[in-house]
């Protein structure tokens, strides 16, 4: 993995000296390996859904450099270990206290989480954020979310009192405006198949999948009035090659003083990351670091990144 880091231009980013923090994860794990390949993270994390990824969930962690903890929210049919084996150690190495959780699984130990109703996932998030705040003494957290995790967070902000407890939301490939799933939902509507499929097939297996479809009642309600709340800054990071959040511009929220929309290919045309790889992509993750700490911006690396398999060695 160290060769991958060097090639990705993330070696310097992932090895900030331990002086960046006081105790716990952020101080003790200053040289954690950072995975940049979704395919390897998937293999390592799929069958260990209740195991926190490296760098996360040290409840004794405190950081003077970054006193606001970071909570990571995974996507649909993922889990905290599968989704965050890149971002969690990277953030810990850079002096952050990092926490993550599972939501929406058929059982707490199901490999595939994030399948239940988004409202239920948001309730789980609300309890977890309160646990993080109580453990760390921090009044607020920042959130980094992949895909559905961004919608879970936004529902928490809009409807469950989260706006007072979250400072920043950084989302990767979140279908903020709903998704056509590469045109499948629109094709289903044309053939009058979508409603029966949602009712009898997709809906029972994955209620959250139906809620993320373009034009769903959930998406309409979430975006009513613009969909953002005062006091929270939103950074939405997209890839042109997203095959799940489609069109990819549906990642974005309406422009405003508290909203930043980023397409990774605008900084690096070689970045071919897809929906899954984006949470491991060194280019996208550098944008995450910059969104969390805009006072100390990092240079955006540029290199060839492939879908699913990530950077070439």
Secondary structure, 3 states (H helix, E strand, C coil): CHHHHHHHCCHHHHCCCHHHCCECHHHHCCCCCCCCCHHHHHHHHCCCCCCCCCCECCCCCECCCCCCEEEEECCCCECHHHHCCCHHHHHHHCCCCEEEECCCCCCCCCCCECCCCHHHHHHHHHHHHHHHHHHHCCCCEEEEEECHHHHHHHHHHHHCCHHHCEEEEEEECCCCCCECCCCHHHHHHHCCCHHHHHHHHHHHHCHHHHHCECCCHHHHHHHHHHCCCCCCEEEEEECCCCCCCCCHHHHCCCCECCEEEEEHHHCCCCECCCCCHHHCCHHHHHHHHHHHCHHHCCCCCCCCEECCCEECC
